Amino acid sequence: MLKFIKGNLENIEGVEVYPIISLLIFFIFFTALFWWVFTTKKTHIEAVSNIPLEDDTIILKEVTS
């Protein structure tokens, strides 16, 4: 199976740039996420973490016809 994929990829010009671009996107995303986690204010994290515990639920009335 790998022979078929490798054979097709060898015939495409410039295909070697795609793994480099993928690695850069992966690295930049996780670097930005890491930076965001350590620079976010603790008050914001506490407010967001308490959202599921708040009792502001909307009760939908059943409509019977």
PDB file of N, CA, C, O and CB in Angstrom:
ATOM      1  N   MET A   1       0.835  -1.189   0.000  1.00  0.00           N
ATOM      2  CA  MET A   1       0.000   0.000   0.000  1.00  0.00           C
ATOM      3  C   MET A   1       0.873   1.244   0.000  1.00  0.00           C
ATOM      4  O   MET A   1       0.579   2.201  -0.716  1.00  0.00           O
ATOM      5  CB  MET A   1      -0.946   0.003   1.211  1.00  0.00           C
ATOM      6  N   LEU A   2       1.938   1.250   0.786  1.00  0.00           N
ATOM      7  CA  LEU A   2       2.805   2.414   0.855  1.00  0.00           C
ATOM      8  C   LEU A   2       3.513   2.658  -0.469  1.00  0.00           C
ATOM      9  O   LEU A   2       3.836   3.798  -0.801  1.00  0.00           O
ATOM     10  CB  LEU A   2       3.822   2.245   1.967  1.00  0.00           C
ATOM     11  N   LYS A   3       3.755   1.590  -1.227  1.00  0.00           N
ATOM     12  CA  LYS A   3       4.416   1.733  -2.529  1.00  0.00           C
ATOM     13  C   LYS A   3       3.562   2.542  -3.491  1.00  0.00           C
ATOM     14  O   LYS A   3       4.086   3.337  -4.270  1.00  0.00           O
ATOM     15  CB  LYS A   3       4.719   0.358  -3.130  1.00  0.00           C
ATOM     16  N   PHE A   4       2.244   2.343  -3.444  1.00  0.00           N
ATOM     17  CA  PHE A   4       1.354   3.080  -4.331  1.00  0.00           C
ATOM     18  C   PHE A   4       1.348   4.571  -3.973  1.00  0.00           C
ATOM     19  O   PHE A   4       1.388   5.426  -4.857  1.00  0.00           O
ATOM     20  CB  PHE A   4      -0.074   2.503  -4.258  1.00  0.00           C
ATOM     21  N   ILE A   5       1.298   4.872  -2.685  1.00  0.00           N
ATOM     22  CA  ILE A   5       1.281   6.259  -2.243  1.00  0.00           C
ATOM     23  C   ILE A   5       2.616   6.922  -2.532  1.00  0.00           C
ATOM     24  O   ILE A   5       2.660   8.033  -3.062  1.00  0.00           O
ATOM     25  CB  ILE A   5       0.955   6.347  -0.750  1.00  0.00           C
ATOM     26  N   LYS A   6       3.688   6.256  -2.193  1.00  0.00           N
ATOM     27  CA  LYS A   6       5.020   6.819  -2.406  1.00  0.00           C
ATOM     28  C   LYS A   6       5.289   7.029  -3.897  1.00  0.00           C
ATOM     29  O   LYS A   6       5.880   8.039  -4.280  1.00  0.00           O
ATOM     30  CB  LYS A   6       6.093   5.902  -1.796  1.00  0.00           C
ATOM     31  N   GLY A   7       4.870   6.102  -4.725  1.00  0.00           N
ATOM     32  CA  GLY A   7       5.058   6.233  -6.163  1.00  0.00           C
ATOM     33  C   GLY A   7       4.318   7.425  -6.739  1.00  0.00           C
ATOM     34  O   GLY A   7       4.844   8.128  -7.602  1.00  0.00           O
ATOM     35  N   ASN A   8       3.099   7.654  -6.267  1.00  0.00           N
ATOM     36  CA  ASN A   8       2.324   8.798  -6.748  1.00  0.00           C
ATOM     37  C   ASN A   8       2.908  10.112  -6.255  1.00  0.00           C
ATOM     38  O   ASN A   8       2.937  11.095  -6.995  1.00  0.00           O
ATOM     39  CB  ASN A   8       0.872   8.678  -6.305  1.00  0.00           C
ATOM     40  N   LEU A   9       3.370  10.137  -5.017  1.00  0.00           N
ATOM     41  CA  LEU A   9       3.908  11.379  -4.470  1.00  0.00           C
ATOM     42  C   LEU A   9       5.242  11.756  -5.101  1.00  0.00           C
ATOM     43  O   LEU A   9       5.584  12.938  -5.156  1.00  0.00           O
ATOM     44  CB  LEU A   9       4.070  11.257  -2.970  1.00  0.00           C
ATOM     45  N   GLU A  10       5.994  10.782  -5.573  1.00  0.00           N
ATOM     46  CA  GLU A  10       7.270  11.093  -6.220  1.00  0.00           C
ATOM     47  C   GLU A  10       7.076  11.798  -7.552  1.00  0.00           C
ATOM     48  O   GLU A  10       7.985  12.482  -8.022  1.00  0.00           O
ATOM     49  CB  GLU A  10       8.074   9.826  -6.427  1.00  0.00           C
ATOM     50  N   ASN A  11       5.922  11.647  -8.162  1.00  0.00           N
ATOM     51  CA  ASN A  11       5.658  12.258  -9.462  1.00  0.00           C
ATOM     52  C   ASN A  11       5.128  13.688  -9.359  1.00  0.00           C
ATOM     53  O   ASN A  11       5.025  14.362 -10.383  1.00  0.00           O
ATOM     54  CB  ASN A  11       4.674  11.415 -10.225  1.00  0.00           C
ATOM     55  N   ILE A  12       4.794  14.169  -8.183  1.00  0.00           N
ATOM     56  CA  ILE A  12       4.227  15.504  -8.009  1.00  0.00           C
ATOM     57  C   ILE A  12       5.356  16.476  -7.690  1.00  0.00           C
ATOM     58  O   ILE A  12       6.142  16.249  -6.770  1.00  0.00           O
ATOM     59  CB  ILE A  12       3.145  15.517  -6.882  1.00  0.00           C
ATOM     60  N   GLU A  13       5.429  17.566  -8.461  1.00  0.00           N
ATOM     61  CA  GLU A  13       6.457  18.567  -8.199  1.00  0.00           C
ATOM     62  C   GLU A  13       6.063  19.419  -7.002  1.00  0.00           C
ATOM     63  O   GLU A  13       4.901  19.797  -6.859  1.00  0.00           O
ATOM     64  CB  GLU A  13       6.685  19.452  -9.438  1.00  0.00           C
ATOM     65  N   GLY A  14       7.022  19.719  -6.149  1.00  0.00           N
ATOM     66  CA  GLY A  14       6.789  20.594  -5.002  1.00  0.00           C
ATOM     67  C   GLY A  14       6.024  19.960  -3.863  1.00  0.00           C
ATOM     68  O   GLY A  14       5.554  20.670  -2.974  1.00  0.00           O
ATOM     69  N   VAL A  15       5.884  18.647  -3.862  1.00  0.00           N
ATOM     70  CA  VAL A  15       5.107  17.981  -2.823  1.00  0.00           C
ATOM     71  C   VAL A  15       5.828  18.028  -1.476  1.00  0.00           C
ATOM     72  O   VAL A  15       5.188  17.884  -0.434  1.00  0.00           O
ATOM     73  CB  VAL A  15       4.827  16.530  -3.219  1.00  0.00           C
ATOM     74  N   GLU A  16       7.126  18.223  -1.478  1.00  0.00           N
ATOM     75  CA  GLU A  16       7.879  18.226  -0.217  1.00  0.00           C
ATOM     76  C   GLU A  16       7.568  19.440   0.650  1.00  0.00           C
ATOM     77  O   GLU A  16       7.922  19.451   1.828  1.00  0.00           O
ATOM     78  CB  GLU A  16       9.366  18.182  -0.504  1.00  0.00           C
ATOM     79  N   VAL A  17       6.921  20.453   0.104  1.00  0.00           N
ATOM     80  CA  VAL A  17       6.614  21.648   0.880  1.00  0.00           C
ATOM     81  C   VAL A  17       5.399  21.441   1.800  1.00  0.00           C
ATOM     82  O   VAL A  17       5.280  22.116   2.823  1.00  0.00           O
ATOM     83  CB  VAL A  17       6.364  22.823  -0.059  1.00  0.00           C
ATOM     84  N   TYR A  18       4.505  20.522   1.447  1.00  0.00           N
ATOM     85  CA  TYR A  18       3.287  20.316   2.236  1.00  0.00           C
ATOM     86  C   TYR A  18       3.550  19.793   3.650  1.00  0.00           C
ATOM     87  O   TYR A  18       2.909  20.277   4.583  1.00  0.00           O
ATOM     88  CB  TYR A  18       2.381  19.356   1.516  1.00  0.00           C
ATOM     89  N   PRO A  19       4.449  18.841   3.862  1.00  0.00           N
ATOM     90  CA  PRO A  19       4.724  18.439   5.244  1.00  0.00           C
ATOM     91  C   PRO A  19       5.356  19.567   6.064  1.00  0.00           C
ATOM     92  O   PRO A  19       5.121  19.663   7.269  1.00  0.00           O
ATOM     93  CB  PRO A  19       5.639  17.222   5.257  1.00  0.00           C
ATOM     94  N   ILE A  20       6.147  20.410   5.425  1.00  0.00           N
ATOM     95  CA  ILE A  20       6.755  21.530   6.133  1.00  0.00           C
ATOM     96  C   ILE A  20       5.686  22.530   6.548  1.00  0.00           C
ATOM     97  O   ILE A  20       5.702  23.023   7.676  1.00  0.00           O
ATOM     98  CB  ILE A  20       7.822  22.214   5.259  1.00  0.00           C
ATOM     99  N   ILE A  21       4.759  22.834   5.650  1.00  0.00           N
ATOM    100  CA  ILE A  21       3.662  23.749   5.974  1.00  0.00           C
ATOM    101  C   ILE A  21       2.793  23.169   7.081  1.00  0.00           C
ATOM    102  O   ILE A  21       2.379  23.897   7.983  1.00  0.00           O
ATOM    103  CB  ILE A  21       2.809  24.039   4.725  1.00  0.00           C
ATOM    104  N   SER A  22       2.512  21.883   7.028  1.00  0.00           N
ATOM    105  CA  SER A  22       1.706  21.232   8.069  1.00  0.00           C
ATOM    106  C   SER A  22       2.390  21.306   9.425  1.00  0.00           C
ATOM    107  O   SER A  22       1.739  21.570  10.436  1.00  0.00           O
ATOM    108  CB  SER A  22       1.438  19.770   7.702  1.00  0.00           C
ATOM    109  N   LEU A  23       3.685  21.078   9.453  1.00  0.00           N
ATOM    110  CA  LEU A  23       4.432  21.164  10.703  1.00  0.00           C
ATOM    111  C   LEU A  23       4.428  22.585  11.251  1.00  0.00           C
ATOM    112  O   LEU A  23       4.286  22.785  12.457  1.00  0.00           O
ATOM    113  CB  LEU A  23       5.865  20.687  10.497  1.00  0.00           C
ATOM    114  N   LEU A  24       4.581  23.568  10.377  1.00  0.00           N
ATOM    115  CA  LEU A  24       4.556  24.963  10.817  1.00  0.00           C
ATOM    116  C   LEU A  24       3.195  25.350  11.381  1.00  0.00           C
ATOM    117  O   LEU A  24       3.123  26.020  12.412  1.00  0.00           O
ATOM    118  CB  LEU A  24       4.919  25.887   9.661  1.00  0.00           C
ATOM    119  N   ILE A  25       2.119  24.940  10.723  1.00  0.00           N
ATOM    120  CA  ILE A  25       0.773  25.235  11.228  1.00  0.00           C
ATOM    121  C   ILE A  25       0.574  24.583  12.591  1.00  0.00           C
ATOM    122  O   ILE A  25       0.066  25.223  13.512  1.00  0.00           O
ATOM    123  CB  ILE A  25      -0.309  24.744  10.233  1.00  0.00           C
ATOM    124  N   PHE A  26       0.962  23.337  12.731  1.00  0.00           N
ATOM    125  CA  PHE A  26       0.852  22.620  13.994  1.00  0.00           C
ATOM    126  C   PHE A  26       1.642  23.324  15.094  1.00  0.00           C
ATOM    127  O   PHE A  26       1.127  23.538  16.192  1.00  0.00           O
ATOM    128  CB  PHE A  26       1.340  21.179  13.832  1.00  0.00           C
ATOM    129  N   PHE A  27       2.889  23.683  14.801  1.00  0.00           N
ATOM    130  CA  PHE A  27       3.759  24.325  15.787  1.00  0.00           C
ATOM    131  C   PHE A  27       3.231  25.698  16.179  1.00  0.00           C
ATOM    132  O   PHE A  27       3.213  26.033  17.363  1.00  0.00           O
ATOM    133  CB  PHE A  27       5.181  24.450  15.242  1.00  0.00           C
ATOM    134  N   ILE A  28       2.803  26.495  15.207  1.00  0.00           N
ATOM    135  CA  ILE A  28       2.295  27.846  15.491  1.00  0.00           C
ATOM    136  C   ILE A  28       1.009  27.771  16.307  1.00  0.00           C
ATOM    137  O   ILE A  28       0.830  28.556  17.238  1.00  0.00           O
ATOM    138  CB  ILE A  28       2.047  28.626  14.178  1.00  0.00           C
ATOM    139  N   PHE A  29       0.118  26.852  15.982  1.00  0.00           N
ATOM    140  CA  PHE A  29      -1.137  26.723  16.720  1.00  0.00           C
ATOM    141  C   PHE A  29      -0.883  26.387  18.184  1.00  0.00           C
ATOM    142  O   PHE A  29      -1.437  27.040  19.068  1.00  0.00           O
ATOM    143  CB  PHE A  29      -2.021  25.652  16.083  1.00  0.00           C
ATOM    144  N   PHE A  30      -0.057  25.383  18.454  1.00  0.00           N
ATOM    145  CA  PHE A  30       0.167  24.981  19.828  1.00  0.00           C
ATOM    146  C   PHE A  30       1.039  25.975  20.592  1.00  0.00           C
ATOM    147  O   PHE A  30       0.917  26.088  21.812  1.00  0.00           O
ATOM    148  CB  PHE A  30       0.799  23.617  19.861  1.00  0.00           C
ATOM    149  N   THR A  31       1.903  26.687  19.903  1.00  0.00           N
ATOM    150  CA  THR A  31       2.660  27.754  20.558  1.00  0.00           C
ATOM    151  C   THR A  31       1.722  28.886  20.964  1.00  0.00           C
ATOM    152  O   THR A  31       1.828  29.412  22.072  1.00  0.00           O
ATOM    153  CB  THR A  31       3.776  28.285  19.629  1.00  0.00           C
ATOM    154  N   ALA A  32       0.809  29.264  20.077  1.00  0.00           N
ATOM    155  CA  ALA A  32      -0.164  30.311  20.397  1.00  0.00           C
ATOM    156  C   ALA A  32      -1.090  29.868  21.526  1.00  0.00           C
ATOM    157  O   ALA A  32      -1.410  30.662  22.411  1.00  0.00           O
ATOM    158  CB  ALA A  32      -0.988  30.678  19.152  1.00  0.00           C
ATOM    159  N   LEU A  33      -1.519  28.621  21.505  1.00  0.00           N
ATOM    160  CA  LEU A  33      -2.373  28.103  22.571  1.00  0.00           C
ATOM    161  C   LEU A  33      -1.638  28.092  23.908  1.00  0.00           C
ATOM    162  O   LEU A  33      -2.210  28.456  24.935  1.00  0.00           O
ATOM    163  CB  LEU A  33      -2.858  26.695  22.226  1.00  0.00           C
ATOM    164  N   PHE A  34      -0.394  27.681  23.898  1.00  0.00           N
ATOM    165  CA  PHE A  34       0.434  27.677  25.099  1.00  0.00           C
ATOM    166  C   PHE A  34       0.592  29.097  25.641  1.00  0.00           C
ATOM    167  O   PHE A  34       0.487  29.321  26.847  1.00  0.00           O
ATOM    168  CB  PHE A  34       1.816  27.058  24.803  1.00  0.00           C
ATOM    169  N   TRP A  35       0.842  30.049  24.749  1.00  0.00           N
ATOM    170  CA  TRP A  35       0.979  31.456  25.153  1.00  0.00           C
ATOM    171  C   TRP A  35      -0.329  31.978  25.734  1.00  0.00           C
ATOM    172  O   TRP A  35      -0.314  32.685  26.742  1.00  0.00           O
ATOM    173  CB  TRP A  35       1.411  32.328  23.955  1.00  0.00           C
ATOM    174  N   TRP A  36      -1.473  31.640  25.111  1.00  0.00           N
ATOM    175  CA  TRP A  36      -2.770  32.110  25.592  1.00  0.00           C
ATOM    176  C   TRP A  36      -3.077  31.561  26.990  1.00  0.00           C
ATOM    177  O   TRP A  36      -3.595  32.283  27.843  1.00  0.00           O
ATOM    178  CB  TRP A  36      -3.877  31.704  24.611  1.00  0.00           C
ATOM    179  N   VAL A  37      -2.760  30.300  27.217  1.00  0.00           N
ATOM    180  CA  VAL A  37      -3.041  29.674  28.513  1.00  0.00           C
ATOM    181  C   VAL A  37      -2.277  30.381  29.630  1.00  0.00           C
ATOM    182  O   VAL A  37      -2.831  30.604  30.706  1.00  0.00           O
ATOM    183  CB  VAL A  37      -2.672  28.177  28.482  1.00  0.00           C
ATOM    184  N   PHE A  38      -1.025  30.732  29.392  1.00  0.00           N
ATOM    185  CA  PHE A  38      -0.231  31.341  30.445  1.00  0.00           C
ATOM    186  C   PHE A  38      -0.411  32.840  30.574  1.00  0.00           C
ATOM    187  O   PHE A  38       0.044  33.418  31.560  1.00  0.00           O
ATOM    188  CB  PHE A  38       1.192  31.047  30.215  1.00  0.00           C
ATOM    189  N   THR A  39      -1.060  33.497  29.615  1.00  0.00           N
ATOM    190  CA  THR A  39      -1.270  34.942  29.728  1.00  0.00           C
ATOM    191  C   THR A  39      -2.715  35.305  30.054  1.00  0.00           C
ATOM    192  O   THR A  39      -3.011  36.478  30.285  1.00  0.00           O
ATOM    193  CB  THR A  39      -0.860  35.620  28.444  1.00  0.00           C
ATOM    194  N   THR A  40      -3.615  34.336  30.078  1.00  0.00           N
ATOM    195  CA  THR A  40      -5.008  34.607  30.396  1.00  0.00           C
ATOM    196  C   THR A  40      -5.150  34.898  31.881  1.00  0.00           C
ATOM    197  O   THR A  40      -4.515  34.260  32.720  1.00  0.00           O
ATOM    198  CB  THR A  40      -5.902  33.425  29.987  1.00  0.00           C
ATOM    199  N   LYS A  41      -5.998  35.876  32.188  1.00  0.00           N
ATOM    200  CA  LYS A  41      -6.215  36.244  33.587  1.00  0.00           C
ATOM    201  C   LYS A  41      -6.983  35.145  34.313  1.00  0.00           C
ATOM    202  O   LYS A  41      -7.862  34.497  33.745  1.00  0.00           O
ATOM    203  CB  LYS A  41      -6.976  37.581  33.685  1.00  0.00           C
ATOM    204  N   LYS A  42      -6.632  34.952  35.573  1.00  0.00           N
ATOM    205  CA  LYS A  42      -7.284  33.910  36.367  1.00  0.00           C
ATOM    206  C   LYS A  42      -8.769  34.203  36.567  1.00  0.00           C
ATOM    207  O   LYS A  42      -9.565  33.270  36.673  1.00  0.00           O
ATOM    208  CB  LYS A  42      -6.594  33.771  37.724  1.00  0.00           C
ATOM    209  N   THR A  43      -9.158  35.463  36.619  1.00  0.00           N
ATOM    210  CA  THR A  43     -10.571  35.793  36.802  1.00  0.00           C
ATOM    211  C   THR A  43     -11.398  35.327  35.607  1.00  0.00           C
ATOM    212  O   THR A  43     -12.528  34.867  35.768  1.00  0.00           O
ATOM    213  CB  THR A  43     -10.747  37.305  37.008  1.00  0.00           C
ATOM    214  N   HIS A  44     -10.834  35.447  34.421  1.00  0.00           N
ATOM    215  CA  HIS A  44     -11.535  34.979  33.220  1.00  0.00           C
ATOM    216  C   HIS A  44     -11.684  33.459  33.240  1.00  0.00           C
ATOM    217  O   HIS A  44     -12.744  32.935  32.900  1.00  0.00           O
ATOM    218  CB  HIS A  44     -10.785  35.423  31.946  1.00  0.00           C
ATOM    219  N   ILE A  45     -10.643  32.762  33.631  1.00  0.00           N
ATOM    220  CA  ILE A  45     -10.693  31.301  33.678  1.00  0.00           C
ATOM    221  C   ILE A  45     -11.709  30.835  34.719  1.00  0.00           C
ATOM    222  O   ILE A  45     -12.452  29.884  34.480  1.00  0.00           O
ATOM    223  CB  ILE A  45      -9.298  30.720  33.995  1.00  0.00           C
ATOM    224  N   GLU A  46     -11.743  31.503  35.872  1.00  0.00           N
ATOM    225  CA  GLU A  46     -12.720  31.144  36.904  1.00  0.00           C
ATOM    226  C   GLU A  46     -14.143  31.420  36.435  1.00  0.00           C
ATOM    227  O   GLU A  46     -15.042  30.621  36.696  1.00  0.00           O
ATOM    228  CB  GLU A  46     -12.438  31.913  38.198  1.00  0.00           C
ATOM    229  N   ALA A  47     -14.361  32.543  35.745  1.00  0.00           N
ATOM    230  CA  ALA A  47     -15.701  32.870  35.253  1.00  0.00           C
ATOM    231  C   ALA A  47     -16.167  31.852  34.221  1.00  0.00           C
ATOM    232  O   ALA A  47     -17.320  31.422  34.248  1.00  0.00           O
ATOM    233  CB  ALA A  47     -15.722  34.279  34.649  1.00  0.00           C
ATOM    234  N   VAL A  48     -15.289  31.473  33.325  1.00  0.00           N
ATOM    235  CA  VAL A  48     -15.649  30.506  32.282  1.00  0.00           C
ATOM    236  C   VAL A  48     -15.849  29.112  32.876  1.00  0.00           C
ATOM    237  O   VAL A  48     -16.715  28.366  32.420  1.00  0.00           O
ATOM    238  CB  VAL A  48     -14.563  30.466  31.187  1.00  0.00           C
ATOM    239  N   SER A  49     -15.064  28.755  33.878  1.00  0.00           N
ATOM    240  CA  SER A  49     -15.200  27.426  34.465  1.00  0.00           C
ATOM    241  C   SER A  49     -16.472  27.283  35.290  1.00  0.00           C
ATOM    242  O   SER A  49     -16.923  26.163  35.532  1.00  0.00           O
ATOM    243  CB  SER A  49     -13.998  27.119  35.327  1.00  0.00           C
ATOM    244  N   ASN A  50     -17.057  28.388  35.724  1.00  0.00           N
ATOM    245  CA  ASN A  50     -18.292  28.330  36.515  1.00  0.00           C
ATOM    246  C   ASN A  50     -19.551  28.381  35.665  1.00  0.00           C
ATOM    247  O   ASN A  50     -20.652  28.266  36.204  1.00  0.00           O
ATOM    248  CB  ASN A  50     -18.318  29.461  37.503  1.00  0.00           C
ATOM    249  N   ILE A  51     -19.427  28.549  34.366  1.00  0.00           N
ATOM    250  CA  ILE A  51     -20.603  28.629  33.495  1.00  0.00           C
ATOM    251  C   ILE A  51     -21.475  27.373  33.594  1.00  0.00           C
ATOM    252  O   ILE A  51     -22.695  27.516  33.684  1.00  0.00           O
ATOM    253  CB  ILE A  51     -20.167  28.842  32.045  1.00  0.00           C
ATOM    254  N   PRO A  52     -20.931  26.162  33.583  1.00  0.00           N
ATOM    255  CA  PRO A  52     -21.807  24.985  33.676  1.00  0.00           C
ATOM    256  C   PRO A  52     -22.512  24.861  35.026  1.00  0.00           C
ATOM    257  O   PRO A  52     -23.519  24.159  35.130  1.00  0.00           O
ATOM    258  CB  PRO A  52     -21.004  23.733  33.418  1.00  0.00           C
ATOM    259  N   LEU A  53     -22.006  25.522  36.051  1.00  0.00           N
ATOM    260  CA  LEU A  53     -22.588  25.391  37.383  1.00  0.00           C
ATOM    261  C   LEU A  53     -23.662  26.427  37.675  1.00  0.00           C
ATOM    262  O   LEU A  53     -24.378  26.312  38.670  1.00  0.00           O
ATOM    263  CB  LEU A  53     -21.510  25.491  38.416  1.00  0.00           C
ATOM    264  N   GLU A  54     -23.783  27.432  36.825  1.00  0.00           N
ATOM    265  CA  GLU A  54     -24.785  28.469  37.054  1.00  0.00           C
ATOM    266  C   GLU A  54     -26.177  27.905  36.818  1.00  0.00           C
ATOM    267  O   GLU A  54     -26.370  27.003  36.002  1.00  0.00           O
ATOM    268  CB  GLU A  54     -24.535  29.686  36.140  1.00  0.00           C
ATOM    269  N   ASP A  55     -27.150  28.457  37.550  1.00  0.00           N
ATOM    270  CA  ASP A  55     -28.520  27.945  37.470  1.00  0.00           C
ATOM    271  C   ASP A  55     -29.397  28.872  36.628  1.00  0.00           C
ATOM    272  O   ASP A  55     -30.521  29.184  37.020  1.00  0.00           O
ATOM    273  CB  ASP A  55     -29.119  27.784  38.882  1.00  0.00           C
ATOM    274  N   ASP A  56     -28.904  29.301  35.503  1.00  0.00           N
ATOM    275  CA  ASP A  56     -29.664  30.159  34.601  1.00  0.00           C
ATOM    276  C   ASP A  56     -30.181  29.354  33.418  1.00  0.00           C
ATOM    277  O   ASP A  56     -30.038  29.757  32.264  1.00  0.00           O
ATOM    278  CB  ASP A  56     -28.800  31.335  34.113  1.00  0.00           C
ATOM    279  N   THR A  57     -30.776  28.223  33.720  1.00  0.00           N
ATOM    280  CA  THR A  57     -31.259  27.358  32.647  1.00  0.00           C
ATOM    281  C   THR A  57     -32.585  27.873  32.116  1.00  0.00           C
ATOM    282  O   THR A  57     -33.377  28.466  32.849  1.00  0.00           O
ATOM    283  CB  THR A  57     -31.407  25.910  33.139  1.00  0.00           C
ATOM    284  N   ILE A  58     -32.807  27.646  30.867  1.00  0.00           N
ATOM    285  CA  ILE A  58     -34.055  28.034  30.233  1.00  0.00           C
ATOM    286  C   ILE A  58     -34.948  26.803  30.183  1.00  0.00           C
ATOM    287  O   ILE A  58     -34.567  25.755  29.661  1.00  0.00           O
ATOM    288  CB  ILE A  58     -33.815  28.627  28.804  1.00  0.00           C
ATOM    289  N   ILE A  59     -36.119  26.953  30.725  1.00  0.00           N
ATOM    290  CA  ILE A  59     -37.067  25.838  30.725  1.00  0.00           C
ATOM    291  C   ILE A  59     -38.031  26.059  29.575  1.00  0.00           C
ATOM    292  O   ILE A  59     -38.757  27.053  29.541  1.00  0.00           O
ATOM    293  CB  ILE A  59     -37.831  25.720  32.096  1.00  0.00           C
ATOM    294  N   LEU A  60     -38.035  25.138  28.645  1.00  0.00           N
ATOM    295  CA  LEU A  60     -38.917  25.251  27.478  1.00  0.00           C
ATOM    296  C   LEU A  60     -40.249  24.598  27.820  1.00  0.00           C
ATOM    297  O   LEU A  60     -40.300  23.491  28.357  1.00  0.00           O
ATOM    298  CB  LEU A  60     -38.276  24.585  26.208  1.00  0.00           C
ATOM    299  N   LYS A  61     -41.325  25.308  27.498  1.00  0.00           N
ATOM    300  CA  LYS A  61     -42.655  24.765  27.730  1.00  0.00           C
ATOM    301  C   LYS A  61     -43.035  23.876  26.553  1.00  0.00           C
ATOM    302  O   LYS A  61     -42.773  24.191  25.392  1.00  0.00           O
ATOM    303  CB  LYS A  61     -43.697  25.900  27.929  1.00  0.00           C
ATOM    304  N   GLU A  62     -43.656  22.764  26.893  1.00  0.00           N
ATOM    305  CA  GLU A  62     -44.093  21.871  25.845  1.00  0.00           C
ATOM    306  C   GLU A  62     -45.370  22.397  25.229  1.00  0.00           C
ATOM    307  O   GLU A  62     -46.304  22.790  25.930  1.00  0.00           O
ATOM    308  CB  GLU A  62     -44.293  20.457  26.381  1.00  0.00           C
ATOM    309  N   VAL A  63     -45.396  22.398  23.932  1.00  0.00           N
ATOM    310  CA  VAL A  63     -46.589  22.857  23.224  1.00  0.00           C
ATOM    311  C   VAL A  63     -47.333  21.609  22.756  1.00  0.00           C
ATOM    312  O   VAL A  63     -46.826  20.824  21.955  1.00  0.00           O
ATOM    313  CB  VAL A  63     -46.226  23.811  22.009  1.00  0.00           C
ATOM    314  N   THR A  64     -48.513  21.454  23.263  1.00  0.00           N
ATOM    315  CA  THR A  64     -49.336  20.302  22.872  1.00  0.00           C
ATOM    316  C   THR A  64     -50.423  20.783  21.938  1.00  0.00           C
ATOM    317  O   THR A  64     -51.040  21.821  22.181  1.00  0.00           O
ATOM    318  CB  THR A  64     -49.952  19.587  24.115  1.00  0.00           C
ATOM    319  N   SER A  65     -50.657  20.063  20.904  1.00  0.00           N
ATOM    320  CA  SER A  65     -51.707  20.470  19.980  1.00  0.00           C
ATOM    321  C   SER A  65     -52.788  19.414  19.861  1.00  0.00           C
ATOM    322  O   SER A  65     -53.752  19.599  19.119  1.00  0.00           O
ATOM    323  CB  SER A  65     -51.123  20.762  18.617  1.00  0.00           C
TER     324      SER A  65
END
